């Protein structure tokens, strides 16, 4: 059997709020609660189990590989919901997406402060792309 990533626990102050935000933006479903966890499962079967905790939570980063069509839908939902986003993880390019490796990428925060990223191509797949380092402004972004 090959090794596959199956699930991870996402700590948050409000599992409902965080799970529903992720599911809405990515176009996924929130599953039935399983004990303290509220699951959101991606197309490749990886589950993010959201758990409400009352402790200081260090911010984590979760990246999602999506199709071009899914990216368009995600970007539209971000704009429609007024969710701030940027082309880079450090916020130097707000209201923009990146074009790294000839694809598209966007970074945004979920309600607990975890960094989320949607990309259409894994980083490093086209290191010679003339689009590496290029950003694109998105009309209507906040």
C-alpha positions in Angstrom: 0.0 0.0 0.0 1.3 3.5 -0.8 1.3 6.1 1.8 -1.5 8.6 1.5 -2.5 11.6 3.7 -5.9 10.9 5.3 -6.9 13.6 7.8 -5.7 16.4 10.0 -7.2 18.2 13.0 -7.8 21.9 12.6 -8.1 23.7 15.9 -10.4 26.6 16.1 -12.5 28.7 18.5 -15.7 27.8 16.6 -15.7 24.6 14.6 -19.0 25.4 12.9 -17.9 28.9 11.7 -14.5 27.6 10.4 -15.8 24.4 8.8 -18.7 26.2 7.1 -16.4 29.0 5.9 -14.0 26.6 4.3 -16.8 24.5 2.7 -18.6 27.5 1.3 -15.5 29.1 -0.2 -14.1 25.8 -1.7 -17.5 24.5 -2.7 -17.4 21.5 -0.4 -19.8 19.9 2.1 -19.6 19.9 5.8 -20.0 16.3 7.1 -21.9 15.1 10.1 -20.2 15.7 13.5 -18.1 12.9 14.8 -17.6 13.5 18.5 -15.7 16.7 18.9 -14.9 17.0 15.2 -16.8 18.6 12.3 -15.3 17.2 9.1 -14.8 18.7 5.7 -13.6 16.2 3.1 -11.8 17.1 -0.1 -12.2 15.4 -3.5 -9.1 13.2 -2.9 -10.5 11.9 0.4 -8.5 14.0 2.8 -10.6 15.2 5.8 -10.0 18.3 7.8 -11.5 17.7 11.2 -12.4 21.0 12.8 -12.4 21.0 16.6 -13.4 23.8 19.0 -10.8 24.5 21.7 -10.3 27.1 24.3 -6.6 27.7 24.0 -4.2 29.9 22.1 -4.1 28.5 18.6 -1.0 29.0 16.4 -1.9 29.8 12.8 -1.5 26.9 10.4 -1.4 26.9 6.6 -3.6 24.7 4.4 -3.2 24.7 0.6 -5.7 23.2 -1.9 -4.9 22.2 -5.5 -7.9 23.0 -7.6 -8.9 23.1 -11.3 -9.0 26.3 -13.3 -12.8 26.2 -13.1 -12.8 25.6 -9.4 -10.4 28.5 -9.0 -12.8 30.8 -10.8 -15.6 29.8 -8.5 -13.5 30.1 -5.4 -12.3 33.6 -6.5 -15.9 34.6 -7.2 -17.0 33.4 -3.8 -14.2 35.3 -2.1 -15.1 38.5 -3.9 -18.8 38.1 -3.3 -18.3 37.4 0.4 -15.9 40.4 0.8 -13.1 38.2 2.0 -9.7 39.9 1.7 -7.1 38.0 -0.3 -3.7 38.4 -1.7 -1.2 36.9 -4.2 1.4 36.1 -1.6 1.5 34.7 2.0 2.9 37.9 3.4 0.1 40.2 2.2 2.4 42.3 0.0 0.0 42.0 -3.0 -3.5 42.5 -1.7 -6.5 42.2 -4.0 -4.3 40.2 -6.4 -3.7 36.6 -7.4 -0.3 35.1 -8.4 0.4 33.4 -11.7 3.3 31.2 -10.5 4.2 28.2 -12.6 1.8 29.3 -15.3 -1.2 28.7 -13.0 -3.1 30.8 -10.5 -2.9 31.1 -6.8 -4.6 33.0 -4.0 -4.1 33.3 -0.2 -6.8 34.2 2.4 -7.6 33.7 6.1 -10.3 31.7 7.6 -12.2 32.9 10.8 -9.7 31.3 13.2 -6.8 33.0 11.5 -5.4 30.0 9.6 -3.9 30.7 6.2 -5.7 29.1 3.3 -4.4 28.9 -0.3 -5.9 27.7 -3.5 -3.6 27.0 -6.4 -4.1 25.5 -9.9 -0.6 24.1 -10.3 1.8 22.8 -7.6 4.6 25.2 -7.0 7.8 24.3 -8.9 6.1 22.5 -11.8 7.2 25.2 -14.3 10.2 27.0 -12.8 10.9 28.7 -16.2 7.4 30.0 -16.7 7.4 33.7 -17.7 4.5 34.2 -15.3 6.5 33.4 -12.2 6.4 36.5 -10.0 3.5 38.0 -12.0 0.4 39.1 -10.1 -3.0 40.0 -11.4 -5.4 42.5 -9.9 -8.9 41.2 -9.3 -11.8 43.7 -9.9 -14.2 44.0 -6.9 -11.7 42.5 -4.4 -11.5 44.1 -0.9 
